[in-house]
Amino acid sequence: MTRCNRPGCGRGTLDADGYCPACGRKALPPARAAGASTGVAQVRPDPWYGLALVDDTRLPDGPGAAPAREPRPESGPVAEEHRYCHNPGCGRPVGRSVDGSPGRIFGFCARCGTRFDFTHVAGLLIAGRYEVRRLLGQGSYGVAYLAYDRNLKTDVVLKELRTALAASDRERDVLVGLRHDAIVRILGYEEEHDRTYLVLEYLPGQALQAAPGDRLATFLAHGLRLLQALDYLHARGLLHCDVKPLNIIRFAETAPSGALDRVRLIDFGAVRSVTDTAPLSEYTERYAPPPGDAEYTDGPTPGFDLYGLGMTLAETSHELTKESSAPGVQSLRLLLDRSVHSGGPRQRFTSARQFGEQLSGVVRQVVAAPETGRRVTRASALFGPMPEALHGGIGAPRPLGDWVRATVERPAPDGPVRLTLPPLFRAPGPWEVAAALPMPVHDPDDTDVTTTVQGELDVCRKLLRAGEPADAAAVLDRVPLPADHWLTHWYRGLIALRDDELARSTSHFTQVRAALPGELVPQLVLGLCAERSGDAALATTHYSTVLTTSPALGAAGFGLARITHRADGPAAAAGIVEGLAQEFRFAREAHIAGFRLSLERPEAAVPRIPAGLGLVEAERASLAAESAYAEYLRTEDRLALSDAIRGLARHCPNERDFYALVDLANELRPDRKWPWYAGTRPRTHAKGNNERHFRSAT
């Protein structure tokens, strides 16, 4: 067995034709493979992972297991172009139109006198082997018959092949050699009267359509299976050219565990080679790009088939996507909009793997909904890791600066004091977001991103991280990348964030979201922008989707906790961060956030500082001071609060902050009462004493 030698794969075992079933591409020649890469091969993410998230739909056993087949056309007269003399020694065309008059349906051959009757299709014998039972379909490029194979003793489908492939033995052999679970089995081909017929397996079923009771995820899994089939077909240099619901059969496949709901691509009557230069003439307009599209002027590409599948899924899933607020529906609509974009092939998906990656992402969002709750942790295929939590301060102890800037209020001379501190948290600043967001990684299916483009984008990325958005914008202006490419919008959005232009950045990131509806990072950044802009409802929508689908993107959880805290209080926010504590990467921040939120709940007892968080002394002192203030609000214990702030002062990096915290501690300290003195002794702040304390503390 030979392994695939492509640097982006290295997983699959090559089949008899030299193709890898894992990446769908042919192996590199030995000379190219030797210098293709060094070290460990980078494995491309599996774009079909959405299939593993959907349970197989098992259909009931018995005669009713298969979906009911749609009514077929009645068996009418044989079309004129299929009327030939039955005499094997003659075979002359008969029953044809003459001078505009329709041909005779029955009569006698003018050459040999053999009687013919084409009143009904049933009984027509093709190639002396296939007995036609009825007409399955008839179009501008051929007919399809249900026939009985006298040799194999089984029903088959005969499909007339009228494209350039009909004249090529090699290409016909490629068709017969196709083996894929989502492609109808092509058993062979026959020739008769200068006509070529493909012989296909017959599958009782119905044209693709959402059935009553279908779940959206189950139906979208069929879309992934069809994309796998197209990827397999395209890797072998073939284009189907007529992907539509009628050419996709939904049937019950027999399996040991029961009948399974499956789909297969059928009707290869319009198939052609990717190298065919003839104009496109055999396709269904409704499921093809608009006139004038580059698919016609420059020649069809795999994108032609992907457009047809996009239209097919949009049409057949309509009943399942009526509820806009349902999980994944908005993402699915964006996905289908891109698949049939009228702006040309570059605006659409260029490979089945691209389409599949985004469709799997949509399935992931659908199945992660609370009623299913099936989550999967998976690295993004288009974005690098995001180690930053972007908790906005809620997941860390208060910085010393918050305590230095604190003020004391005493409404009444003998009344309780109030300590005014900065807010518990804030929305991350635009520059923080821009610095923390993950950077895109190379998509091998994106032909627009050349080595030159990648190099320029790397320079732009470095300038952004160095805090030089103007220089980054200048570099981006010269990158030879289309202005409407999602990468262009991504970097424009980052530059706008650095410049604190939220409206402009939101506009760019919205375009990224439209191009990559299965990715979570664009939704996360739109949530951060919405929170910063004050749109809590929109921020909640984006944060909830990301958190529900992948809690590993902790920034969404902390963002939702901030929004929830403002709307519903600390108890509700604490419930969100408790879930984040289960994620190892953000456990420390989540535990700190949970502790700080619990301090804000006056009905609950003040908790102890969590152990095992690896806190340094300054962090522990800050949490202790915050805990003492929460205790004071419950018990008015000013002495403990004063002592905690005095202990925090020991960690100040300079004298000014040290003096400020000691003065704050002294101001909070209870006034001393002397039994021999009628009043209270005023507290004095001796600078000399403070200086000695600072020197001893540092």
LINRA-V53358 format. One record per pair of residues at least 24 apart in sequence whose ideal C-beta (glycine too) atoms are under 7 Angstrom apart, sorted by the first residue. I is the first residue (numbers start at 1). J is the second residue. Records with the same first field share a line. If there is no record, write none. Layout:
# LINRA-V53358
I->J  J
This chain:
# LINRA-V53358
5->33
7->36  37  41  42
8->42  44  444
9->44
10->41  43
11->43
19->235  236
24->231  232  235
25->235
44->444
45->379  381
47->353  356  357  360
48->224  228  356  360
49->360  378
50->221  224  359  360  363  364
51->221  224
53->363  364  367  374  376
54->217  218  221  363  367
56->260
57->218  260  261
58->257  258  259  260
59->252  259  261
61->258  259
65->252  259
66->204  205  251  252
67->205  206  211  250  251  252
68->206
69->204  205  206
70->206  207
72->134  136
73->135
75->120  121  122  134  135
76->135
77->105  118  119
78->118  121  124
79->138  143
82->143
83->118
84->193
85->109  111  112  114  116
86->114  116
87->112  114
90->114
91->193
121->145
126->158  190  192  197
127->190  192
130->156  158
141->269  270  282
142->269
144->267
146->202
155->202
156->187  199  200  201  202
157->200  202
158->197  199
159->197  198  200  267  268  269
160->195  197  269
161->196  197  198  269
162->269
163->270  271  272  282
164->272  276  278
165->271  272  273
166->196
171->273
174->236  238
175->268  271
180->229  232
182->225  226  228  229  263  264  265
183->229  232  264  265
184->264  265  266
186->268
198->268
200->266
203->249  251  264
204->251
205->249  250  251
206->250
207->245  246  248  249
208->245  248  250  263  312  316
209->245  316
210->316  317  319  320
214->320
216->320  328  366
217->363  366  367
219->317  320
220->359  362  363
221->363
222->263
223->313  359
224->356  359  360
225->263
226->263  265  309
227->309  352  355  356  359
229->265
230->305  306  309  352
231->352  353
234->302  352
237->273  274  275
238->271  273
239->271  272  274  300  302  304  305
240->265  268  271  305
241->270  271  272  282  283  300  304  305
242->267  270  283  284
243->287  305  308  309  312
244->284  287  308  312
245->312  315  316
248->312
286->311
287->311  312
290->342
293->344
294->344  345
295->345
301->345
302->351  352
303->345  348  349  350
306->339  348  349  352  355
307->339  340  348
310->336  339  340
311->340
314->340
327->365  366  369
328->362  365  366
331->362  365  517  518
332->362
334->513  514  517
335->359  362  517  518
338->514  515
346->448  482
347->484
350->445  447
351->445
353->445
354->445
357->381  518
358->516  517  518
359->518
360->518
361->518  519
362->517  518
364->549
365->545  549
368->548  549
369->548
375->549  550
377->550  552
380->519  521
382->440  441  443  516  519
383->438  440  441  519  521
384->438  439  441
385->438
386->436  437  438  553  555
388->436  555
389->554  555  558  586  589
390->428  432  433  436  555  558
391->558  589  593
392->425  426  427  428  558  562
393->425  426
394->424  425  558  561  562  593  596
395->558  589  590  592  593
396->589  592
397->592  619  622  623
398->622  626
400->651  652  657
403->625  645  648  661
404->657  660  661
406->664
408->664  667  668
416->636
417->638  668
419->629
424->596  600
425->562
427->531  532  562
428->528
430->497  498  500  502  532
431->498
433->497  525  528
434->464  494  497  498
435->465
437->494  525
438->521
440->487  490
448->481  482  485
449->487
452->480
453->479  480  481
457->487  491
460->491
464->494  495  498
469->495  498  499
486->511  512  515  516
502->529  532  533
505->529
520->546  549  550  553
524->553  555  556
527->556  559
528->559
531->559  562  563
536->563  567
539->563
551->579  580  583
552->583  585
554->580  583  585  586
561->593
570->597  600  601
571->601
573->597
574->598
588->613  614
595->623
596->626
599->626  627  630
602->633  634
606->630  631  634
617->651
618->651
621->647  648  651
622->648
638->668  669  670
639->669  670
641->668
642->668  669
649->697
650->697
655->694
658->694
659->690
662->690  693
